[in-house]
Amino acid sequence: MTRADKLREKIASFADAIVLTEPLSQYYICGFRYTDGYVLVTAKSAHLITDFRYVEAAQKLAPAGFEIVTPPRGDGMVKYMREVLEREGAKTVAFEEDRITYAEHEKLANALGVTLVPSRGAVETMRRIKDKGEVDKMRAAQKITDDAFTHILGVITPEMTEIEVATELEYFMRKHGAEDKSFDTICVSGSASSLPHGVPRNVKLERGFLTMDFGCIIDGYHSDMTRTVCLGKADDEMKRLYATVLKAQLAAMEGAKVGMKCAAVDAIARDIIEDAGYHGAFGHSLGHSVGLEIHEAPNFAPRSSDFFENGHVITVEPGIYLAGKYGCRIEDMIYAEDGKVISLTASGKQLIELF
């Protein structure tokens, strides 16, 4: 069964067709990445609607079952969709309520001559479960990310700035096959390491913890990893903090089981950090799903009502942040397959002291 077939099943109870306007949704359903056009899936047919710039590439890459069309510029695309809908007798069409602007909704509502209904997150629900091809792409992205970490450990000098370290990581990943970075690389040192999402500064690396959170993209799919190292010798308090974060991370990875509540996985790590006396120092969720976007659902979070299921790829990233002092985070991606939980991350996690 193709993804278009599965999407038809998802919407069958409340819509006759669905129009996709979000490029990520279009890529997921039809297998072709572009930014100007629509994907229309009805009960009887599927259409990749684009313009002349993309048609040759679309014909090579789009899966069987899609009619690839290039209507005249201007209103030609929506006119084509209206003709299809009228021909097939479609009365209700789902739209991506979380992915569309008000102006685009009004344009479609006025032009298609049908009743528009929310898609109820049909595509996003499908994207929660990754297939082997998707996971293989994330494995490839993570391999480059792991290699980038190994590389950076060998080139960091005390004279480098945070921006230079972040740039070196990104350059390495691009040079070794990544199509882009997963997000703006986080590289913060010393007192700035207490900022979970701190921005690299144009200052020389400060002694103490250096937290690097980075990843890359292969064929649209992301990787995500965080490692914290120490610049100089770690004192006893820093060693205790690092050991607590590592203990929490390993326990959560070991304790995560298929069918388990996501909130319960979060609690494994959170309880260890709280019991160690770091009250309120772990302020974010334990992890988020990764795929075509760097933050997807479900999450390992205290209030999550979701369950950890086969096909989920989720990060495990506990942290402790002491405001104005320093912080530490360790992050891997895990994947649930056939009832087993597998780490996609290969980099070591022992405390590394540089310089």
C-alpha positions in Angstrom: 0.0 0.0 0.0 1.4 3.4 -1.0 1.4 6.4 1.3 -1.2 8.0 -0.9 -3.4 4.9 -0.3 -2.9 5.2 3.4 -3.8 8.8 3.3 -7.0 8.0 1.5 -7.9 5.6 4.3 -7.1 8.3 6.9 -9.5 10.8 5.5 -12.2 8.5 4.1 -14.5 9.0 7.1 -14.7 12.8 6.8 -13.4 14.0 3.3 -13.6 13.0 -0.3 -10.1 14.3 -1.1 -7.2 16.2 0.5 -5.1 19.0 -0.9 -1.5 19.3 0.5 0.1 22.7 0.6 3.0 22.0 3.0 6.2 21.0 1.1 7.1 18.4 3.7 3.7 16.8 3.5 4.0 16.8 -0.3 7.4 15.1 -0.2 6.3 12.5 2.3 3.3 11.5 0.3 4.6 11.7 -3.3 8.3 11.4 -2.9 9.3 14.6 -4.7 10.5 17.8 -3.0 9.4 21.1 -4.4 8.1 24.4 -3.1 5.6 25.6 -5.7 2.4 23.6 -6.2 0.0 21.2 -4.7 -0.6 17.5 -4.1 -4.2 16.4 -4.6 -5.2 13.0 -3.4 -8.8 11.9 -4.1 -10.6 8.6 -3.6 -9.8 7.7 -7.2 -6.6 9.5 -8.2 -3.5 11.3 -7.1 -2.0 14.4 -8.7 1.4 16.2 -8.4 0.7 19.7 -9.5 3.7 21.8 -10.2 5.2 24.2 -12.8 7.6 23.8 -15.7 10.7 24.3 -13.5 10.1 21.0 -11.7 8.3 18.7 -14.2 11.4 16.9 -15.5 12.7 16.1 -12.0 9.2 15.1 -10.8 8.8 12.7 -13.7 12.0 10.9 -12.6 11.4 10.9 -8.9 7.7 10.8 -8.2 6.3 7.3 -7.4 3.9 5.4 -9.6 0.2 6.3 -9.3 0.7 10.1 -9.5 -0.4 12.1 -12.4 2.2 14.9 -12.9 0.7 18.0 -14.4 1.8 21.6 -15.1 -1.2 23.8 -15.5 -0.9 27.3 -16.9 0.6 29.9 -14.5 -1.6 32.1 -12.4 -4.8 30.4 -11.3 -4.2 27.3 -13.5 -3.3 25.0 -10.6 -6.5 25.6 -8.6 -8.6 25.5 -11.8 -7.1 22.1 -12.6 -7.9 20.8 -9.1 -11.5 22.1 -9.3 -11.9 20.2 -12.6 -10.6 17.0 -11.0 -12.9 17.4 -8.0 -16.0 18.1 -10.2 -15.2 15.2 -12.4 -15.0 12.8 -9.5 -17.9 14.3 -7.6 -15.9 15.3 -4.6 -17.8 17.6 -2.2 -15.6 17.8 0.9 -11.8 18.4 0.7 -9.4 18.2 3.7 -6.8 20.9 4.1 -3.8 21.1 6.4 -5.1 23.4 9.1 -1.8 23.7 10.9 0.2 24.3 7.8 -1.7 26.9 5.8 -2.2 30.6 6.0 -5.5 32.3 6.2 -5.0 33.8 2.7 -4.3 30.4 1.2 -7.3 28.9 2.9 -9.5 31.7 1.5 -8.0 31.2 -2.0 -8.8 27.5 -2.0 -12.2 27.9 -0.5 -13.2 30.4 -3.2 -11.7 28.6 -6.1 -12.4 24.9 -5.5 -16.2 25.1 -5.1 -16.2 22.5 -2.3 -16.5 22.4 1.5 -13.0 22.6 3.1 -12.6 20.6 6.3 -9.5 20.2 8.6 -7.3 17.2 7.8 -7.1 16.4 11.6 -3.3 16.0 11.2 -3.6 13.1 8.8 -0.1 13.4 7.4 1.5 14.2 10.7 -0.1 11.1 12.2 1.4 8.9 9.4 4.8 10.5 9.8 5.0 9.4 13.5 5.9 5.9 12.4 9.1 5.7 10.4 9.7 3.0 7.9 13.1 1.4 7.1 13.9 3.8 4.3 13.3 6.8 6.6 15.4 5.3 9.4 18.2 4.5 7.0 18.4 8.1 6.0 18.6 9.2 9.6 21.3 6.6 10.3 23.3 8.1 7.4 22.8 11.6 8.8 23.8 10.5 12.3 26.9 8.7 11.0 28.1 12.1 9.6 27.1 13.7 12.9 29.1 11.2 14.9 32.1 11.7 12.6 31.8 15.5 13.0 32.1 15.0 16.8 35.2 12.9 16.4 36.6 15.5 14.1 36.0 18.5 16.3 37.7 16.8 19.3 40.9 16.8 17.2 40.8 20.4 16.0 39.5 22.4 18.9 42.1 24.8 20.3 41.8 27.3 23.2 42.0 30.1 20.7 38.9 29.2 18.8 35.6 31.0 19.4 32.2 29.4 19.9 31.2 30.5 16.4 34.3 29.0 14.9 33.6 25.6 16.6 30.0 25.7 15.4 31.1 26.6 11.9 33.7 23.8 11.8 31.1 21.3 12.8 28.7 22.5 10.1 31.4 22.6 7.4 32.5 19.1 8.2 29.0 17.8 7.9 28.4 19.5 4.6 31.8 18.5 3.2 31.0 14.8 4.1 27.6 14.6 2.3 25.0 16.4 4.4 22.6 18.5 2.4 22.3 21.0 5.3 22.5 21.3 9.0 19.4 20.1 11.0 19.2 23.4 12.9 21.4 26.3 14.0 24.3 24.6 15.8 24.4 25.2 19.5 28.0 25.6 20.9 28.2 27.3 24.2 31.0 27.2 26.8 31.7 28.2 30.4 28.9 30.1 32.1 26.9 30.2 28.8 26.6 26.4 28.9 23.8 26.9 31.4 21.6 28.1 28.5 19.9 25.0 27.0 19.5 26.8 23.6 22.3 29.3 23.8 23.6 31.0 20.7 27.3 30.6 19.8 29.2 33.8 20.6 32.1 35.5 18.9 34.3 35.0 22.0 37.1 32.6 22.8 36.1 29.3 24.4 35.6 29.7 28.1 37.1 27.0 30.4 34.6 24.6 31.9 31.8 22.8 30.1 31.4 23.1 26.3 28.0 21.9 25.1 27.6 21.1 21.4 24.2 20.3 20.0 24.2 19.7 16.3 23.0 17.5 13.4 22.5 17.3 9.7 20.1 16.3 6.9 20.2 13.5 4.4 17.4 13.3 1.8 15.3 15.5 4.0 15.7 13.5 7.2 17.4 14.9 10.3 19.9 13.8 12.9 20.3 15.3 16.4 23.0 14.8 19.0 24.4 16.7 22.0 27.7 16.1 23.7 29.2 18.1 26.6 33.0 18.1 27.1 35.1 19.9 29.6 37.7 22.5 28.6 40.4 22.0 31.3 40.1 19.8 34.3 36.6 19.2 35.7 36.3 19.7 39.5 34.4 17.3 41.7 31.2 19.2 41.5 31.3 19.3 37.7 32.1 15.5 37.6 29.1 14.8 39.9 26.8 16.9 37.7 28.0 15.2 34.5 27.8 11.8 36.1 24.2 12.5 37.1 23.2 13.6 33.6 24.8 10.5 32.1 23.2 8.2 34.7 19.8 9.7 33.9 20.3 9.3 30.2 21.5 5.7 30.3 18.7 4.8 32.6 16.1 6.3 30.4 17.5 4.6 27.3 17.7 1.3 29.1 14.2 1.7 30.6 12.4 2.8 27.5 10.2 -0.1 26.3 7.8 -0.3 23.4 4.3 0.2 24.6 5.4 2.3 27.5 3.9 5.7 28.2 6.2 8.5 27.0 5.7 10.4 30.2 7.0 7.3 32.1 10.2 7.3 30.1 10.6 11.0 30.9 10.1 10.3 34.6 13.0 7.8 34.7 15.6 10.5 33.9 13.8 13.3 35.7 13.5 11.3 39.0 17.3 10.6 39.0 18.1 14.3 38.5 15.7 15.4 41.1 16.9 12.7 43.6 20.4 13.9 43.1 19.4 17.3 44.4 19.2 19.3 41.2 15.7 20.5 41.8 14.2 22.5 38.9 17.5 22.3 36.9 16.1 20.0 34.2 13.4 22.3 32.7 12.7 20.8 29.3 11.3 17.5 28.2 13.5 14.4 27.9 13.1 14.1 24.2 11.3 14.8 20.9 10.7 12.8 17.8 12.9 13.4 14.7 12.2 12.9 11.1 11.5 15.3 8.2 11.4 18.0 10.9 13.8 18.3 13.9 10.9 18.5 16.3 8.1 16.1 15.7 5.6 14.2 17.8 5.4 12.2 20.1 7.7 13.5 22.9 9.1 12.0 26.0 7.5 14.7 28.2 5.9 14.9 31.7 2.5 15.6 30.3 2.6 13.5 27.2 -0.4 11.1 26.8 1.4 9.2 24.0 3.0 5.8 24.0 6.4 4.8 22.7 5.6 2.6 19.7 7.5 0.6 17.0 8.7 3.0 14.3 9.2 6.0 16.6 12.6 7.8 16.5 12.9 10.0 19.6 15.8 11.8 21.3 16.9 11.1 24.9 18.5 14.3 26.1 18.4 15.0 29.9 20.3 18.1 31.1 21.2 20.0 34.2 21.5 23.8 34.0 22.8 25.9 36.8 22.0 29.5 35.9 25.0 31.7 35.6 27.4 28.8 36.4 27.3 26.0 33.8 25.2 23.3 32.3 25.5 19.9 30.7 23.3 17.9 28.3 23.8 14.5 26.6 21.6 13.5 23.7 21.2 10.3 21.6 18.5 9.2 19.2 16.7 5.9 19.8 14.5 3.9 17.5 11.9 1.3 18.3 11.8 -1.7 16.0 10.0 -5.0 16.4 9.8 -4.5 20.2 13.4 -3.6 20.6 15.0 -0.2 21.3 18.1 0.7 19.3 20.4 3.6 19.6 21.2 5.4 16.3 24.0 7.3 18.0 27.5 5.9 18.2 29.6 8.6 19.9 31.0 7.8 23.3 29.7 9.6 26.4 32.5 9.4 28.9 33.6 12.8 30.3 36.2 14.2 28.0 38.7 16.8 29.3 40.5 18.9 26.7 43.5 21.1 27.1 
